[in-house]
Amino acid sequence: MQLNTHYQSLPQMSTESNKRDKTIEKIATASEVKIDDSASAAIASMMQNDIGTFSQELMNTNDSISMMQIADGTLSSLNDQTQKLSDLSVRYNSASLNASQKQELAGEFNKTLDSMNQATQSASYNGQSLFDTTHTFGSSSISLGNMSTSGLSIDNQEGISKYAQNVSQTQSDVGSMTNGLISTTNTLLEQISTTSAARSQIADTDMAKAIQEFQQSTLKLDVSQIAMAHQNNTLRQNIAQLLG
C-alpha cells in the first residue's frame, strides 16, 4: 500500500499569502502623485519604478525563504528519524536478542526508512521538488541532495552515522541560506522605505504602513509554512503507525 502524503495547506497560509501579495502590489503600484509639476512627477515616477523593482525582488526573496523553511522542516524530521534508526540499530546488535526480536526491530527499521523516503520525495514548493536539486537565489545557490536512505541497514551503524552527518550539514547549509535571504529581505525593505520617504510628499500610499503590513503577513506566513511541514510529518507518522 502506498501512502498519500499530499495534504491540504493550512487555511491561514492562503490568507496570509494573499495579504502579503496585495500589500506588495500596493507598494509597487503606488504611483499617483498629488502635484502637477512635470519635473517632480518624473522624479516620482523614477522613484516608483525603483520601488516596483525592489518589491518584486522582495516577493521573490520571501518565496525563497518559505522554500528553505519547508526544506528545514523536512530535514528536522529526517534528523529525528535518523536518531530512531540509530537506536534500533544499537538494540538490534545486542547479543541478548533472539531471532524473532531482531526481525521485529528490522521491520520497524524498514518502516522508518520508507517514511523518510516519502518525506523527501514529497517535499516541494509550488510544484518544485526541494531535494536532489540546485536552487539559485540571485547570486547565491544551494544544492540539496536527494537524501536517499539507500544503503542504510540496521546492522551498519557507521552508515547511519554518516547519513546523520549529511542531514546535519545540509540543515546547516539551509539555515545559512535562510539567514542570508532574511538579510536580503531587510535590505530591500530598507531600500523601499528610504526611496518611499524621498517621495512621501507626492505619493498617496502610506508606505510605512504598507511595509509594516507586509512584515506582519510575512511573519504569519512563515509560521504557517513551518506548521504545514510539521503537520504533514505528523500525519505521515500517524498513518504509518496505523498501518503498522
Biotite code that builds the C-alpha atoms (Angstrom):
import biotite.structure as struc

atoms = struc.array([
    struc.Atom([0.000, 0.000, 0.000], chain_id="A", res_id=1, res_name="MET", atom_name="CA", element="C"),
    struc.Atom([1.298, 3.453, -0.889], chain_id="A", res_id=2, res_name="GLN", atom_name="CA", element="C"),
    struc.Atom([0.688, 6.337, 1.469], chain_id="A", res_id=3, res_name="LEU", atom_name="CA", element="C"),
    struc.Atom([-0.752, 9.523, 0.051], chain_id="A", res_id=4, res_name="ASN", atom_name="CA", element="C"),
    struc.Atom([1.412, 12.245, 1.576], chain_id="A", res_id=5, res_name="THR", atom_name="CA", element="C"),
    struc.Atom([-0.122, 15.230, -0.232], chain_id="A", res_id=6, res_name="HIS", atom_name="CA", element="C"),
    struc.Atom([-2.167, 17.227, 2.246], chain_id="A", res_id=7, res_name="TYR", atom_name="CA", element="C"),
    struc.Atom([-4.118, 20.451, 2.037], chain_id="A", res_id=8, res_name="GLN", atom_name="CA", element="C"),
    struc.Atom([-2.195, 23.561, 3.027], chain_id="A", res_id=9, res_name="SER", atom_name="CA", element="C"),
    struc.Atom([-3.198, 25.246, 6.251], chain_id="A", res_id=10, res_name="LEU", atom_name="CA", element="C"),
    struc.Atom([-6.023, 27.786, 5.590], chain_id="A", res_id=11, res_name="PRO", atom_name="CA", element="C"),
    struc.Atom([-4.070, 30.647, 7.107], chain_id="A", res_id=12, res_name="GLN", atom_name="CA", element="C"),
    struc.Atom([-1.281, 30.114, 4.569], chain_id="A", res_id=13, res_name="MET", atom_name="CA", element="C"),
    struc.Atom([-3.509, 31.145, 1.666], chain_id="A", res_id=14, res_name="SER", atom_name="CA", element="C"),
    struc.Atom([-4.967, 34.039, 3.637], chain_id="A", res_id=15, res_name="THR", atom_name="CA", element="C"),
    struc.Atom([-1.625, 35.477, 4.706], chain_id="A", res_id=16, res_name="GLU", atom_name="CA", element="C"),
    struc.Atom([-0.048, 34.820, 1.305], chain_id="A", res_id=17, res_name="SER", atom_name="CA", element="C"),
    struc.Atom([-2.829, 36.805, -0.359], chain_id="A", res_id=18, res_name="ASN", atom_name="CA", element="C"),
    struc.Atom([-2.444, 39.613, 2.166], chain_id="A", res_id=19, res_name="LYS", atom_name="CA", element="C"),
    struc.Atom([1.301, 39.703, 1.569], chain_id="A", res_id=20, res_name="ARG", atom_name="CA", element="C"),
    struc.Atom([0.962, 39.788, -2.213], chain_id="A", res_id=21, res_name="ASP", atom_name="CA", element="C"),
    struc.Atom([-1.695, 42.510, -2.098], chain_id="A", res_id=22, res_name="LYS", atom_name="CA", element="C"),
    struc.Atom([0.498, 44.602, 0.169], chain_id="A", res_id=23, res_name="THR", atom_name="CA", element="C"),
    struc.Atom([3.473, 44.247, -2.192], chain_id="A", res_id=24, res_name="ILE", atom_name="CA", element="C"),
    struc.Atom([1.207, 45.193, -5.085], chain_id="A", res_id=25, res_name="GLU", atom_name="CA", element="C"),
    struc.Atom([0.128, 48.261, -3.138], chain_id="A", res_id=26, res_name="LYS", atom_name="CA", element="C"),
    struc.Atom([3.775, 49.195, -2.609], chain_id="A", res_id=27, res_name="ILE", atom_name="CA", element="C"),
    struc.Atom([4.729, 48.556, -6.218], chain_id="A", res_id=28, res_name="ALA", atom_name="CA", element="C"),
    struc.Atom([1.851, 50.458, -7.830], chain_id="A", res_id=29, res_name="THR", atom_name="CA", element="C"),
    struc.Atom([1.561, 53.465, -5.543], chain_id="A", res_id=30, res_name="ALA", atom_name="CA", element="C"),
    struc.Atom([2.371, 55.876, -8.353], chain_id="A", res_id=31, res_name="SER", atom_name="CA", element="C"),
    struc.Atom([-0.369, 58.509, -8.120], chain_id="A", res_id=32, res_name="GLU", atom_name="CA", element="C"),
    struc.Atom([1.047, 61.937, -7.416], chain_id="A", res_id=33, res_name="VAL", atom_name="CA", element="C"),
    struc.Atom([-0.513, 64.937, -5.755], chain_id="A", res_id=34, res_name="LYS", atom_name="CA", element="C"),
    struc.Atom([1.149, 67.672, -7.830], chain_id="A", res_id=35, res_name="ILE", atom_name="CA", element="C"),
    struc.Atom([1.049, 68.779, -11.435], chain_id="A", res_id=36, res_name="ASP", atom_name="CA", element="C"),
    struc.Atom([4.718, 69.773, -11.770], chain_id="A", res_id=37, res_name="ASP", atom_name="CA", element="C"),
    struc.Atom([6.032, 67.572, -14.596], chain_id="A", res_id=38, res_name="SER", atom_name="CA", element="C"),
    struc.Atom([9.642, 67.516, -13.348], chain_id="A", res_id=39, res_name="ALA", atom_name="CA", element="C"),
    struc.Atom([8.591, 66.411, -9.878], chain_id="A", res_id=40, res_name="SER", atom_name="CA", element="C"),
    struc.Atom([6.186, 63.903, -11.375], chain_id="A", res_id=41, res_name="ALA", atom_name="CA", element="C"),
    struc.Atom([9.008, 62.448, -13.486], chain_id="A", res_id=42, res_name="ALA", atom_name="CA", element="C"),
    struc.Atom([11.219, 62.098, -10.427], chain_id="A", res_id=43, res_name="ILE", atom_name="CA", element="C"),
    struc.Atom([8.385, 60.488, -8.501], chain_id="A", res_id=44, res_name="ALA", atom_name="CA", element="C"),
    struc.Atom([7.830, 58.074, -11.382], chain_id="A", res_id=45, res_name="SER", atom_name="CA", element="C"),
    struc.Atom([11.503, 57.064, -11.434], chain_id="A", res_id=46, res_name="MET", atom_name="CA", element="C"),
    struc.Atom([11.427, 56.504, -7.707], chain_id="A", res_id=47, res_name="MET", atom_name="CA", element="C"),
    struc.Atom([8.293, 54.394, -8.038], chain_id="A", res_id=48, res_name="GLN", atom_name="CA", element="C"),
    struc.Atom([9.968, 52.277, -10.712], chain_id="A", res_id=49, res_name="ASN", atom_name="CA", element="C"),
    struc.Atom([12.765, 51.596, -8.248], chain_id="A", res_id=50, res_name="ASP", atom_name="CA", element="C"),
    struc.Atom([10.209, 50.699, -5.573], chain_id="A", res_id=51, res_name="ILE", atom_name="CA", element="C"),
    struc.Atom([8.497, 48.330, -8.011], chain_id="A", res_id=52, res_name="GLY", atom_name="CA", element="C"),
    struc.Atom([11.802, 46.596, -8.737], chain_id="A", res_id=53, res_name="THR", atom_name="CA", element="C"),
    struc.Atom([12.631, 46.306, -5.036], chain_id="A", res_id=54, res_name="PHE", atom_name="CA", element="C"),
    struc.Atom([9.134, 44.989, -4.351], chain_id="A", res_id=55, res_name="SER", atom_name="CA", element="C"),
    struc.Atom([9.420, 42.218, -6.932], chain_id="A", res_id=56, res_name="GLN", atom_name="CA", element="C"),
    struc.Atom([12.801, 41.223, -5.542], chain_id="A", res_id=57, res_name="GLU", atom_name="CA", element="C"),
    struc.Atom([11.234, 41.245, -2.089], chain_id="A", res_id=58, res_name="LEU", atom_name="CA", element="C"),
    struc.Atom([8.457, 38.888, -3.185], chain_id="A", res_id=59, res_name="MET", atom_name="CA", element="C"),
    struc.Atom([10.956, 36.536, -4.846], chain_id="A", res_id=60, res_name="ASN", atom_name="CA", element="C"),
    struc.Atom([13.172, 36.534, -1.766], chain_id="A", res_id=61, res_name="THR", atom_name="CA", element="C"),
    struc.Atom([10.251, 35.856, 0.542], chain_id="A", res_id=62, res_name="ASN", atom_name="CA", element="C"),
    struc.Atom([9.206, 32.896, -1.617], chain_id="A", res_id=63, res_name="ASP", atom_name="CA", element="C"),
    struc.Atom([12.768, 31.590, -1.370], chain_id="A", res_id=64, res_name="SER", atom_name="CA", element="C"),
    struc.Atom([12.663, 31.882, 2.412], chain_id="A", res_id=65, res_name="ILE", atom_name="CA", element="C"),
    struc.Atom([9.415, 29.908, 2.503], chain_id="A", res_id=66, res_name="SER", atom_name="CA", element="C"),
    struc.Atom([11.021, 27.236, 0.322], chain_id="A", res_id=67, res_name="MET", atom_name="CA", element="C"),
    struc.Atom([14.017, 26.941, 2.638], chain_id="A", res_id=68, res_name="MET", atom_name="CA", element="C"),
    struc.Atom([11.775, 26.755, 5.705], chain_id="A", res_id=69, res_name="GLN", atom_name="CA", element="C"),
    struc.Atom([9.917, 23.769, 4.275], chain_id="A", res_id=70, res_name="ILE", atom_name="CA", element="C"),
    struc.Atom([13.258, 22.119, 3.474], chain_id="A", res_id=71, res_name="ALA", atom_name="CA", element="C"),
    struc.Atom([14.395, 22.792, 7.039], chain_id="A", res_id=72, res_name="ASP", atom_name="CA", element="C"),
    struc.Atom([11.208, 21.237, 8.438], chain_id="A", res_id=73, res_name="GLY", atom_name="CA", element="C"),
    struc.Atom([11.779, 18.102, 6.368], chain_id="A", res_id=74, res_name="THR", atom_name="CA", element="C"),
    struc.Atom([15.410, 17.904, 7.453], chain_id="A", res_id=75, res_name="LEU", atom_name="CA", element="C"),
    struc.Atom([14.403, 18.265, 11.105], chain_id="A", res_id=76, res_name="SER", atom_name="CA", element="C"),
    struc.Atom([12.092, 15.286, 10.638], chain_id="A", res_id=77, res_name="SER", atom_name="CA", element="C"),
    struc.Atom([14.871, 13.297, 8.960], chain_id="A", res_id=78, res_name="LEU", atom_name="CA", element="C"),
    struc.Atom([17.191, 14.134, 11.823], chain_id="A", res_id=79, res_name="ASN", atom_name="CA", element="C"),
    struc.Atom([14.711, 12.774, 14.389], chain_id="A", res_id=80, res_name="ASP", atom_name="CA", element="C"),
    struc.Atom([14.060, 9.646, 12.352], chain_id="A", res_id=81, res_name="GLN", atom_name="CA", element="C"),
    struc.Atom([17.770, 9.030, 11.807], chain_id="A", res_id=82, res_name="THR", atom_name="CA", element="C"),
    struc.Atom([18.193, 9.029, 15.576], chain_id="A", res_id=83, res_name="GLN", atom_name="CA", element="C"),
    struc.Atom([15.465, 6.397, 15.713], chain_id="A", res_id=84, res_name="LYS", atom_name="CA", element="C"),
    struc.Atom([17.371, 4.320, 13.150], chain_id="A", res_id=85, res_name="LEU", atom_name="CA", element="C"),
    struc.Atom([20.475, 4.556, 15.304], chain_id="A", res_id=86, res_name="SER", atom_name="CA", element="C"),
    struc.Atom([18.584, 3.464, 18.421], chain_id="A", res_id=87, res_name="ASP", atom_name="CA", element="C"),
    struc.Atom([17.066, 0.500, 16.580], chain_id="A", res_id=88, res_name="LEU", atom_name="CA", element="C"),
    struc.Atom([20.480, -0.479, 15.250], chain_id="A", res_id=89, res_name="SER", atom_name="CA", element="C"),
    struc.Atom([22.019, -0.448, 18.723], chain_id="A", res_id=90, res_name="VAL", atom_name="CA", element="C"),
    struc.Atom([19.218, -2.636, 20.081], chain_id="A", res_id=91, res_name="ARG", atom_name="CA", element="C"),
    struc.Atom([19.394, -4.965, 17.074], chain_id="A", res_id=92, res_name="TYR", atom_name="CA", element="C"),
    struc.Atom([23.082, -5.623, 17.603], chain_id="A", res_id=93, res_name="ASN", atom_name="CA", element="C"),
    struc.Atom([22.571, -6.707, 21.193], chain_id="A", res_id=94, res_name="SER", atom_name="CA", element="C"),
    struc.Atom([23.703, -10.291, 21.730], chain_id="A", res_id=95, res_name="ALA", atom_name="CA", element="C"),
    struc.Atom([20.803, -10.895, 24.139], chain_id="A", res_id=96, res_name="SER", atom_name="CA", element="C"),
    struc.Atom([18.091, -10.717, 21.445], chain_id="A", res_id=97, res_name="LEU", atom_name="CA", element="C"),
    struc.Atom([16.623, -13.761, 19.727], chain_id="A", res_id=98, res_name="ASN", atom_name="CA", element="C"),
    struc.Atom([15.813, -14.027, 16.004], chain_id="A", res_id=99, res_name="ALA", atom_name="CA", element="C"),
    struc.Atom([12.157, -13.059, 16.444], chain_id="A", res_id=100, res_name="SER", atom_name="CA", element="C"),
    struc.Atom([13.013, -9.904, 18.353], chain_id="A", res_id=101, res_name="GLN", atom_name="CA", element="C"),
    struc.Atom([15.589, -8.916, 15.744], chain_id="A", res_id=102, res_name="LYS", atom_name="CA", element="C"),
    struc.Atom([13.066, -9.444, 12.974], chain_id="A", res_id=103, res_name="GLN", atom_name="CA", element="C"),
    struc.Atom([10.620, -7.138, 14.708], chain_id="A", res_id=104, res_name="GLU", atom_name="CA", element="C"),
    struc.Atom([13.266, -4.434, 15.067], chain_id="A", res_id=105, res_name="LEU", atom_name="CA", element="C"),
    struc.Atom([14.244, -4.830, 11.405], chain_id="A", res_id=106, res_name="ALA", atom_name="CA", element="C"),
    struc.Atom([10.615, -4.364, 10.371], chain_id="A", res_id=107, res_name="GLY", atom_name="CA", element="C"),
    struc.Atom([10.366, -1.139, 12.365], chain_id="A", res_id=108, res_name="GLU", atom_name="CA", element="C"),
    struc.Atom([13.672, -0.001, 10.865], chain_id="A", res_id=109, res_name="PHE", atom_name="CA", element="C"),
    struc.Atom([12.397, -0.530, 7.311], chain_id="A", res_id=110, res_name="ASN", atom_name="CA", element="C"),
    struc.Atom([9.121, 1.297, 8.020], chain_id="A", res_id=111, res_name="LYS", atom_name="CA", element="C"),
    struc.Atom([11.124, 4.254, 9.268], chain_id="A", res_id=112, res_name="THR", atom_name="CA", element="C"),
    struc.Atom([13.208, 4.228, 6.080], chain_id="A", res_id=113, res_name="LEU", atom_name="CA", element="C"),
    struc.Atom([10.010, 4.266, 3.994], chain_id="A", res_id=114, res_name="ASP", atom_name="CA", element="C"),
    struc.Atom([8.690, 7.244, 5.950], chain_id="A", res_id=115, res_name="SER", atom_name="CA", element="C"),
    struc.Atom([11.943, 9.144, 5.456], chain_id="A", res_id=116, res_name="MET", atom_name="CA", element="C"),
    struc.Atom([11.991, 8.483, 1.716], chain_id="A", res_id=117, res_name="ASN", atom_name="CA", element="C"),
    struc.Atom([8.390, 9.617, 1.316], chain_id="A", res_id=118, res_name="GLN", atom_name="CA", element="C"),
    struc.Atom([9.157, 12.795, 3.272], chain_id="A", res_id=119, res_name="ALA", atom_name="CA", element="C"),
    struc.Atom([11.969, 13.806, 0.905], chain_id="A", res_id=120, res_name="THR", atom_name="CA", element="C"),
    struc.Atom([10.116, 12.766, -2.240], chain_id="A", res_id=121, res_name="GLN", atom_name="CA", element="C"),
    struc.Atom([7.000, 14.760, -1.342], chain_id="A", res_id=122, res_name="SER", atom_name="CA", element="C"),
    struc.Atom([8.846, 17.879, -0.126], chain_id="A", res_id=123, res_name="ALA", atom_name="CA", element="C"),
    struc.Atom([8.104, 20.586, -2.685], chain_id="A", res_id=124, res_name="SER", atom_name="CA", element="C"),
    struc.Atom([7.254, 24.248, -3.074], chain_id="A", res_id=125, res_name="TYR", atom_name="CA", element="C"),
    struc.Atom([4.931, 25.446, -5.841], chain_id="A", res_id=126, res_name="ASN", atom_name="CA", element="C"),
    struc.Atom([5.373, 22.090, -7.537], chain_id="A", res_id=127, res_name="GLY", atom_name="CA", element="C"),
    struc.Atom([9.162, 22.256, -7.455], chain_id="A", res_id=128, res_name="GLN", atom_name="CA", element="C"),
    struc.Atom([10.992, 19.431, -5.721], chain_id="A", res_id=129, res_name="SER", atom_name="CA", element="C"),
    struc.Atom([13.214, 20.658, -2.898], chain_id="A", res_id=130, res_name="LEU", atom_name="CA", element="C"),
    struc.Atom([15.718, 17.817, -2.818], chain_id="A", res_id=131, res_name="PHE", atom_name="CA", element="C"),
    struc.Atom([18.052, 16.401, -5.463], chain_id="A", res_id=132, res_name="ASP", atom_name="CA", element="C"),
    struc.Atom([18.051, 19.907, -6.957], chain_id="A", res_id=133, res_name="THR", atom_name="CA", element="C"),
    struc.Atom([20.260, 23.001, -7.015], chain_id="A", res_id=134, res_name="THR", atom_name="CA", element="C"),
    struc.Atom([18.351, 26.159, -6.088], chain_id="A", res_id=135, res_name="HIS", atom_name="CA", element="C"),
    struc.Atom([19.663, 29.551, -7.199], chain_id="A", res_id=136, res_name="THR", atom_name="CA", element="C"),
    struc.Atom([18.647, 32.748, -5.410], chain_id="A", res_id=137, res_name="PHE", atom_name="CA", element="C"),
    struc.Atom([20.188, 35.767, -7.082], chain_id="A", res_id=138, res_name="GLY", atom_name="CA", element="C"),
    struc.Atom([23.959, 35.368, -6.842], chain_id="A", res_id=139, res_name="SER", atom_name="CA", element="C"),
    struc.Atom([23.700, 32.552, -4.287], chain_id="A", res_id=140, res_name="SER", atom_name="CA", element="C"),
    struc.Atom([22.840, 28.898, -4.780], chain_id="A", res_id=141, res_name="SER", atom_name="CA", element="C"),
    struc.Atom([22.389, 25.810, -2.640], chain_id="A", res_id=142, res_name="ILE", atom_name="CA", element="C"),
    struc.Atom([22.482, 22.187, -3.720], chain_id="A", res_id=143, res_name="SER", atom_name="CA", element="C"),
    struc.Atom([20.219, 19.846, -1.760], chain_id="A", res_id=144, res_name="LEU", atom_name="CA", element="C"),
    struc.Atom([20.959, 16.146, -2.253], chain_id="A", res_id=145, res_name="GLY", atom_name="CA", element="C"),
    struc.Atom([18.188, 13.601, -2.641], chain_id="A", res_id=146, res_name="ASN", atom_name="CA", element="C"),
    struc.Atom([18.748, 12.441, 0.943], chain_id="A", res_id=147, res_name="MET", atom_name="CA", element="C"),
    struc.Atom([18.113, 8.871, -0.185], chain_id="A", res_id=148, res_name="SER", atom_name="CA", element="C"),
    struc.Atom([18.343, 6.228, 2.531], chain_id="A", res_id=149, res_name="THR", atom_name="CA", element="C"),
    struc.Atom([19.577, 3.668, 0.008], chain_id="A", res_id=150, res_name="SER", atom_name="CA", element="C"),
    struc.Atom([22.323, 1.571, 1.521], chain_id="A", res_id=151, res_name="GLY", atom_name="CA", element="C"),
    struc.Atom([21.283, 2.070, 5.126], chain_id="A", res_id=152, res_name="LEU", atom_name="CA", element="C"),
    struc.Atom([20.838, -1.146, 7.054], chain_id="A", res_id=153, res_name="SER", atom_name="CA", element="C"),
    struc.Atom([20.097, -1.963, 10.658], chain_id="A", res_id=154, res_name="ILE", atom_name="CA", element="C"),
    struc.Atom([23.399, -3.774, 11.152], chain_id="A", res_id=155, res_name="ASP", atom_name="CA", element="C"),
    struc.Atom([25.526, -0.883, 9.840], chain_id="A", res_id=156, res_name="ASN", atom_name="CA", element="C"),
    struc.Atom([25.773, 1.815, 12.481], chain_id="A", res_id=157, res_name="GLN", atom_name="CA", element="C"),
    struc.Atom([28.633, 3.530, 10.664], chain_id="A", res_id=158, res_name="GLU", atom_name="CA", element="C"),
    struc.Atom([26.444, 4.097, 7.603], chain_id="A", res_id=159, res_name="GLY", atom_name="CA", element="C"),
    struc.Atom([23.666, 5.507, 9.786], chain_id="A", res_id=160, res_name="ILE", atom_name="CA", element="C"),
    struc.Atom([26.139, 7.852, 11.452], chain_id="A", res_id=161, res_name="SER", atom_name="CA", element="C"),
    struc.Atom([27.396, 9.161, 8.090], chain_id="A", res_id=162, res_name="LYS", atom_name="CA", element="C"),
    struc.Atom([23.822, 9.742, 6.941], chain_id="A", res_id=163, res_name="TYR", atom_name="CA", element="C"),
    struc.Atom([23.098, 11.681, 10.148], chain_id="A", res_id=164, res_name="ALA", atom_name="CA", element="C"),
    struc.Atom([26.144, 13.880, 9.489], chain_id="A", res_id=165, res_name="GLN", atom_name="CA", element="C"),
    struc.Atom([24.914, 14.535, 5.945], chain_id="A", res_id=166, res_name="ASN", atom_name="CA", element="C"),
    struc.Atom([21.463, 15.585, 7.213], chain_id="A", res_id=167, res_name="VAL", atom_name="CA", element="C"),
    struc.Atom([23.051, 17.846, 9.825], chain_id="A", res_id=168, res_name="SER", atom_name="CA", element="C"),
    struc.Atom([25.353, 19.519, 7.294], chain_id="A", res_id=169, res_name="GLN", atom_name="CA", element="C"),
    struc.Atom([22.535, 20.030, 4.814], chain_id="A", res_id=170, res_name="THR", atom_name="CA", element="C"),
    struc.Atom([20.349, 21.571, 7.506], chain_id="A", res_id=171, res_name="GLN", atom_name="CA", element="C"),
    struc.Atom([23.212, 23.877, 8.447], chain_id="A", res_id=172, res_name="SER", atom_name="CA", element="C"),
    struc.Atom([23.546, 24.952, 4.802], chain_id="A", res_id=173, res_name="ASP", atom_name="CA", element="C"),
    struc.Atom([19.808, 25.594, 4.606], chain_id="A", res_id=174, res_name="VAL", atom_name="CA", element="C"),
    struc.Atom([19.998, 27.670, 7.793], chain_id="A", res_id=175, res_name="GLY", atom_name="CA", element="C"),
    struc.Atom([22.849, 29.770, 6.410], chain_id="A", res_id=176, res_name="SER", atom_name="CA", element="C"),
    struc.Atom([20.977, 30.336, 3.147], chain_id="A", res_id=177, res_name="MET", atom_name="CA", element="C"),
    struc.Atom([17.823, 31.308, 5.051], chain_id="A", res_id=178, res_name="THR", atom_name="CA", element="C"),
    struc.Atom([19.738, 33.831, 7.156], chain_id="A", res_id=179, res_name="ASN", atom_name="CA", element="C"),
    struc.Atom([21.230, 35.327, 4.010], chain_id="A", res_id=180, res_name="GLY", atom_name="CA", element="C"),
    struc.Atom([17.802, 35.625, 2.411], chain_id="A", res_id=181, res_name="LEU", atom_name="CA", element="C"),
    struc.Atom([16.375, 37.254, 5.536], chain_id="A", res_id=182, res_name="ILE", atom_name="CA", element="C"),
    struc.Atom([19.237, 39.761, 5.435], chain_id="A", res_id=183, res_name="SER", atom_name="CA", element="C"),
    struc.Atom([18.399, 40.482, 1.786], chain_id="A", res_id=184, res_name="THR", atom_name="CA", element="C"),
    struc.Atom([14.746, 40.991, 2.754], chain_id="A", res_id=185, res_name="THR", atom_name="CA", element="C"),
    struc.Atom([15.723, 43.512, 5.420], chain_id="A", res_id=186, res_name="ASN", atom_name="CA", element="C"),
    struc.Atom([17.927, 45.374, 2.933], chain_id="A", res_id=187, res_name="THR", atom_name="CA", element="C"),
    struc.Atom([15.127, 45.519, 0.358], chain_id="A", res_id=188, res_name="LEU", atom_name="CA", element="C"),
    struc.Atom([12.646, 46.754, 2.949], chain_id="A", res_id=189, res_name="LEU", atom_name="CA", element="C"),
    struc.Atom([15.104, 49.480, 3.931], chain_id="A", res_id=190, res_name="GLU", atom_name="CA", element="C"),
    struc.Atom([15.561, 50.465, 0.275], chain_id="A", res_id=191, res_name="GLN", atom_name="CA", element="C"),
    struc.Atom([11.802, 50.606, -0.230], chain_id="A", res_id=192, res_name="ILE", atom_name="CA", element="C"),
    struc.Atom([11.359, 52.638, 2.940], chain_id="A", res_id=193, res_name="SER", atom_name="CA", element="C"),
    struc.Atom([14.151, 55.088, 2.086], chain_id="A", res_id=194, res_name="THR", atom_name="CA", element="C"),
    struc.Atom([13.014, 55.591, -1.509], chain_id="A", res_id=195, res_name="THR", atom_name="CA", element="C"),
    struc.Atom([9.409, 55.961, -0.388], chain_id="A", res_id=196, res_name="SER", atom_name="CA", element="C"),
    struc.Atom([10.348, 58.563, 2.196], chain_id="A", res_id=197, res_name="ALA", atom_name="CA", element="C"),
    struc.Atom([12.017, 60.616, -0.545], chain_id="A", res_id=198, res_name="ALA", atom_name="CA", element="C"),
    struc.Atom([8.735, 60.808, -2.434], chain_id="A", res_id=199, res_name="ARG", atom_name="CA", element="C"),
    struc.Atom([6.332, 60.632, 0.512], chain_id="A", res_id=200, res_name="SER", atom_name="CA", element="C"),
    struc.Atom([5.105, 64.180, -0.034], chain_id="A", res_id=201, res_name="GLN", atom_name="CA", element="C"),
    struc.Atom([3.783, 63.334, -3.519], chain_id="A", res_id=202, res_name="ILE", atom_name="CA", element="C"),
    struc.Atom([2.637, 59.709, -3.042], chain_id="A", res_id=203, res_name="ALA", atom_name="CA", element="C"),
    struc.Atom([-0.857, 58.731, -1.971], chain_id="A", res_id=204, res_name="ASP", atom_name="CA", element="C"),
    struc.Atom([0.081, 55.409, -0.365], chain_id="A", res_id=205, res_name="THR", atom_name="CA", element="C"),
    struc.Atom([1.250, 55.337, 3.263], chain_id="A", res_id=206, res_name="ASP", atom_name="CA", element="C"),
    struc.Atom([4.404, 53.332, 2.524], chain_id="A", res_id=207, res_name="MET", atom_name="CA", element="C"),
    struc.Atom([5.483, 52.934, 6.145], chain_id="A", res_id=208, res_name="ALA", atom_name="CA", element="C"),
    struc.Atom([2.122, 51.363, 6.947], chain_id="A", res_id=209, res_name="LYS", atom_name="CA", element="C"),
    struc.Atom([2.263, 49.167, 3.828], chain_id="A", res_id=210, res_name="ALA", atom_name="CA", element="C"),
    struc.Atom([5.727, 47.885, 4.767], chain_id="A", res_id=211, res_name="ILE", atom_name="CA", element="C"),
    struc.Atom([4.521, 47.138, 8.299], chain_id="A", res_id=212, res_name="GLN", atom_name="CA", element="C"),
    struc.Atom([1.587, 45.164, 6.871], chain_id="A", res_id=213, res_name="GLU", atom_name="CA", element="C"),
    struc.Atom([3.988, 43.190, 4.692], chain_id="A", res_id=214, res_name="PHE", atom_name="CA", element="C"),
    struc.Atom([6.202, 42.298, 7.647], chain_id="A", res_id=215, res_name="GLN", atom_name="CA", element="C"),
    struc.Atom([3.203, 41.156, 9.708], chain_id="A", res_id=216, res_name="GLN", atom_name="CA", element="C"),
    struc.Atom([1.806, 38.996, 6.896], chain_id="A", res_id=217, res_name="SER", atom_name="CA", element="C"),
    struc.Atom([5.242, 37.506, 6.195], chain_id="A", res_id=218, res_name="THR", atom_name="CA", element="C"),
    struc.Atom([5.705, 36.543, 9.845], chain_id="A", res_id=219, res_name="LEU", atom_name="CA", element="C"),
    struc.Atom([2.318, 34.825, 9.937], chain_id="A", res_id=220, res_name="LYS", atom_name="CA", element="C"),
    struc.Atom([3.034, 33.090, 6.611], chain_id="A", res_id=221, res_name="LEU", atom_name="CA", element="C"),
    struc.Atom([6.410, 31.821, 7.837], chain_id="A", res_id=222, res_name="ASP", atom_name="CA", element="C"),
    struc.Atom([4.756, 30.336, 10.933], chain_id="A", res_id=223, res_name="VAL", atom_name="CA", element="C"),
    struc.Atom([2.140, 28.684, 8.704], chain_id="A", res_id=224, res_name="SER", atom_name="CA", element="C"),
    struc.Atom([4.822, 27.171, 6.434], chain_id="A", res_id=225, res_name="GLN", atom_name="CA", element="C"),
    struc.Atom([6.576, 25.587, 9.390], chain_id="A", res_id=226, res_name="ILE", atom_name="CA", element="C"),
    struc.Atom([3.261, 24.372, 10.826], chain_id="A", res_id=227, res_name="ALA", atom_name="CA", element="C"),
    struc.Atom([2.401, 22.755, 7.495], chain_id="A", res_id=228, res_name="MET", atom_name="CA", element="C"),
    struc.Atom([5.713, 20.877, 7.381], chain_id="A", res_id=229, res_name="ALA", atom_name="CA", element="C"),
    struc.Atom([5.147, 19.679, 10.949], chain_id="A", res_id=230, res_name="HIS", atom_name="CA", element="C"),
    struc.Atom([1.523, 18.753, 10.192], chain_id="A", res_id=231, res_name="GLN", atom_name="CA", element="C"),
    struc.Atom([2.462, 16.707, 7.135], chain_id="A", res_id=232, res_name="ASN", atom_name="CA", element="C"),
    struc.Atom([5.170, 14.819, 9.011], chain_id="A", res_id=233, res_name="ASN", atom_name="CA", element="C"),
    struc.Atom([2.848, 14.097, 11.935], chain_id="A", res_id=234, res_name="THR", atom_name="CA", element="C"),
    struc.Atom([0.144, 12.779, 9.621], chain_id="A", res_id=235, res_name="LEU", atom_name="CA", element="C"),
    struc.Atom([2.624, 10.549, 7.806], chain_id="A", res_id=236, res_name="ARG", atom_name="CA", element="C"),
    struc.Atom([3.834, 9.089, 11.091], chain_id="A", res_id=237, res_name="GLN", atom_name="CA", element="C"),
    struc.Atom([0.276, 8.532, 12.352], chain_id="A", res_id=238, res_name="ASN", atom_name="CA", element="C"),
    struc.Atom([-0.734, 6.759, 9.146], chain_id="A", res_id=239, res_name="ILE", atom_name="CA", element="C"),
    struc.Atom([2.397, 4.622, 9.247], chain_id="A", res_id=240, res_name="ALA", atom_name="CA", element="C"),
    struc.Atom([1.577, 3.604, 12.832], chain_id="A", res_id=241, res_name="GLN", atom_name="CA", element="C"),
    struc.Atom([-1.983, 2.712, 11.910], chain_id="A", res_id=242, res_name="LEU", atom_name="CA", element="C"),
    struc.Atom([-0.781, 0.578, 9.029], chain_id="A", res_id=243, res_name="LEU", atom_name="CA", element="C"),
    struc.Atom([1.977, -0.983, 11.122], chain_id="A", res_id=244, res_name="GLY", atom_name="CA", element="C"),
])
